[in-house]
Amino acid sequence: MKNRFVIFVAIIFIGIATVKTFAGSQSENKKSITIGFIGKSQSNPVFVAAYTGACVAAKEIGEKNNISVVIDWQTPRNEDPQEQAQAIERFTQKGVDAISVACSDADVLTPAIDKAVDKGIPVICYDSDAPKSKRFAYYGTDDNEFGKLMMQELAREMNSKGVVAIIAGNKDAPNLQRRVRAFIEELRKYPRMKLLTNGVFYHEEIPQKAADVVARAQKANPQIGGWAFIGGWPLFIKDAIKWKPGQVKIVACDALPKELEYLKSGHVQTLIAQNCFQWGYKSVELLLNKVLKNQKTTEEFIVGHLTRVTNENVEAWSLNWKKWLLKEAVYR
């Protein structure tokens, strides 16, 4: 079977090209608004999906307000907070109307965000926040709830006993660190379960590298009975899990098309899905409300919904991707 990830990304970029064509065909008398949009990495499909959501919001909200909304996507190929900060600085110099960013490292990005805001450019964070910056709002997951829920699901699958390990991605990402802390705190409620010594594995957020970390750790520590994938990185590629289905339990973040295959095969027991399409849609919607209407959010932290995906509802969940990839923005 062909690489589904490649197909997935190709479909998304076809949709993006359609949106850009639409934007370019607008009549010159329409007001034009440019929003700078930055994900953590182009190699992570959740941020490609977020970009798709942003483009859909630009098209739909632009049509309603008779304006042309351009999404300028400047995301590092692989995760690099310095490159993100440089993108914000370019947007600031260019004088875009607003910026949306998923922060790889809040400390690195905060000065660039503050400089943009001081120049009159509203900034919103999504997925991963820079809470000490001057951004006006954050849209994303309650990471404490996320980490707690992952531990509860893993305990359910392991009958509340055994050794667990965690893959945790970028050690400087504040959202991931919060999930890890919440997971470990919840683990204390299960006396027959314990975290492997030095069992939190940080790594570059590249699918193959994440998969290699898991394979090496499991081989060196066969007593591991369950894994928490704080991010779904290993599951973005084929044949990443080297043991028989169900031999070692896995609870993982997100529920992208490739991840659903691991759920169906029994290698993964539960996926905790974030609405990554909505990261883009909602952040653009909030930015346009601020730019066009000077409308402030009622809350600084806007929580995105989490969905537990198992074999019982995997087919229903997969329909979301068909809708999102067809640019049918059914979640507002």
Buried (B, 14 or more C-beta within 10 A) or exposed (E): EEEBBEEBBEBBEEBBEEBBEBBEEBEEEBEEBBBBBBBBBBBBBBBBBBBBBBBBBBBBBBEEBEBBBBBBBBBBEBBBBEBBBBBBBBBBEEEBBBBBBBBBBBEBBBBBBBBBBEEEBBBBBBBBBBEEBBBBBBBBBBBBBBBBBBBBBBBEBBEEEBBBBBBBBBEBBBBBBBBBEBBBEBBEEBEEBBBBEEBBBBBBBBBBEBBBBBBEBBEEBEEBBBBBBBBBBBBBBBEBBEBEBEEBBBBBBBBBBBBBBBBBEBBBBBBBBBBBBBBBBBBBBBBBBBBBEEEEBEEEEBEBEBBBBBEEEBEEBBEBBEEBBEBEBEBE
